[in-house]
Amino acid sequence: MSASRTASGRDLVITRVFDAPRELVWKAWTEPEHFKRWWGPKDFTAPVCRNDLRVGGKYLWCMRSPEGKDFYTTGVFREIVPPERLVYTDSFADEKGNVVSATEYGLGEEFPAETLVTVTLVERDGMTTMTVRHAGLPAGKMKDMTGDGWNESFDKLAASFGNQGRQGRK
């Protein structure tokens, strides 16, 4: 099961349960070779993942559409508590990591220059509950972000653990 809800008018919260230890889910978020296996919606690839994994460190990630269009994001890691919590800013970017307007990717001007993503991981009985809070999104874009965005990425994340049949949405 998947819980997608708005905690406020501009926060998207998604909770997923994976049949994987917390350390493995943490690596999937923080180690580029793991991250590239699942980042992006169905049929997208992730050709670029650069992480300077330290508070104040920057990242540059790229999702490539099936048509070959690249979508870059960048930001700064604000909090890193292995293997339980990761907080980072999120902005649209060009291939060099420079922040660009969402309009560069065909999205509306209502998208802010920066949003905040918080990932928390809790392990219980070998299962990991992951909660992602994406704060600062335009209210009208919540559905787009969950359907083709986050949830399809998390389906790929579950498959990357080799146990898609046992992964659950909560």
C-alpha positions in Angstrom: 0.0 0.0 0.0 1.1 3.6 -0.6 0.2 6.5 1.6 0.4 9.7 -0.3 -1.1 12.7 1.4 -0.5 16.4 1.9 0.5 17.2 5.4 0.0 20.8 4.7 -1.0 22.5 1.5 2.5 22.1 0.1 3.9 18.9 1.6 3.8 15.6 -0.1 4.3 12.6 2.2 4.8 9.0 0.9 5.4 6.0 3.1 6.6 2.6 1.7 7.6 -0.6 3.4 10.4 -2.6 1.8 11.5 -6.2 2.6 15.1 -5.1 3.0 17.3 -4.1 5.9 17.6 -0.4 6.6 21.3 -0.3 5.8 20.5 -1.5 2.2 17.8 1.1 1.8 20.2 3.7 3.1 22.8 2.7 0.5 20.2 2.9 -2.2 19.7 6.5 -1.4 23.4 7.5 -0.8 25.6 5.3 -3.0 25.6 6.4 -6.6 25.7 2.9 -8.1 22.7 1.8 -6.0 20.9 5.1 -6.7 21.2 4.9 -10.4 19.4 1.5 -10.4 16.1 3.1 -9.3 16.0 6.9 -9.6 13.2 8.1 -11.9 9.8 7.0 -13.0 9.2 3.8 -15.0 11.2 3.5 -18.2 13.5 6.4 -17.1 17.2 5.8 -16.4 19.6 7.7 -14.1 22.9 8.2 -16.0 24.3 10.7 -13.5 24.5 10.5 -9.7 27.1 12.6 -7.9 27.0 12.8 -4.2 29.2 14.8 -1.9 27.6 13.1 1.1 28.3 15.4 4.0 26.3 18.2 5.6 26.8 21.1 3.2 27.8 18.8 0.4 26.1 19.1 -3.0 24.6 16.5 -5.3 23.7 16.3 -9.0 21.3 13.7 -10.2 19.9 13.2 -13.7 16.8 11.3 -14.9 16.7 10.4 -18.6 13.3 9.9 -20.2 12.6 7.1 -22.7 12.8 9.8 -25.4 16.3 10.8 -24.3 15.5 14.1 -22.5 17.6 14.7 -19.4 16.1 16.2 -16.2 18.7 17.4 -13.7 18.3 18.2 -10.1 20.7 19.5 -7.5 20.8 20.5 -3.9 22.6 20.5 -0.7 22.6 17.9 2.0 21.3 19.5 5.2 21.2 16.5 7.6 22.8 13.1 7.4 22.1 10.5 10.1 23.2 7.1 8.8 21.2 4.9 8.3 18.0 6.6 9.5 17.6 10.2 8.1 18.6 12.2 5.1 17.5 15.8 4.5 18.4 17.7 1.3 17.3 20.7 -0.7 16.0 20.0 -4.2 16.2 22.3 -7.2 16.0 21.9 -11.0 19.4 22.2 -12.6 21.4 22.1 -15.8 24.0 19.4 -16.5 26.7 21.5 -14.7 24.6 21.7 -11.5 23.5 25.3 -11.9 20.0 25.9 -10.5 17.5 26.7 -13.3 13.8 27.6 -13.3 11.3 24.8 -13.6 10.1 26.4 -16.8 13.3 25.1 -18.4 11.7 21.7 -18.1 8.3 22.8 -19.3 6.8 23.1 -15.8 5.0 26.2 -14.5 6.3 29.2 -12.8 4.5 28.2 -9.6 7.4 25.7 -8.8 9.7 27.3 -6.2 13.4 27.5 -6.9 14.0 25.1 -4.0 12.1 22.5 -2.1 13.1 20.3 0.9 13.1 16.5 0.9 13.3 14.5 4.2 13.8 10.7 4.0 13.4 8.7 7.2 14.1 4.9 7.5 12.8 2.7 10.4 13.6 -1.0 10.5 11.4 -3.5 12.2 11.8 -7.3 11.8 14.0 -7.0 8.8 11.6 -4.7 7.0 12.2 -1.0 6.4 9.6 1.7 6.5 10.6 4.6 4.4 8.9 7.9 4.7 9.6 10.7 2.2 8.4 14.2 2.9 8.7 16.6 -0.1 8.0 20.0 1.3 7.3 23.2 -0.7 5.6 21.7 -3.8 2.8 23.7 -5.5 -0.5 22.3 -4.2 -1.8 21.5 -7.7 1.2 19.3 -8.6 0.9 16.8 -5.8 -0.8 14.1 -7.9 1.8 14.4 -10.7 4.6 14.0 -8.3 3.2 10.8 -6.7 1.9 8.9 -9.7 4.6 9.1 -12.3 7.2 10.4 -10.1 8.0 9.2 -6.6 5.8 6.0 -6.6 7.2 4.7 -9.9 10.7 5.4 -8.6 9.9 3.5 -5.4 8.5 0.6 -7.4 11.9 0.4 -9.1 13.7 0.7 -5.7 11.7 -2.3 -4.4 12.7 -4.2 -7.5 16.3 -3.3 -7.0 16.3 -5.3 -3.8 15.2 -8.4 -5.7 12.0 -8.8 -3.7 9.4 -6.8 -5.5 6.7 -9.3 -4.8 7.1 -8.8 -1.1 7.3 -5.0 -1.1 4.4 -3.3 0.3 2.9 0.1 0.0 1.6 1.6 3.2 
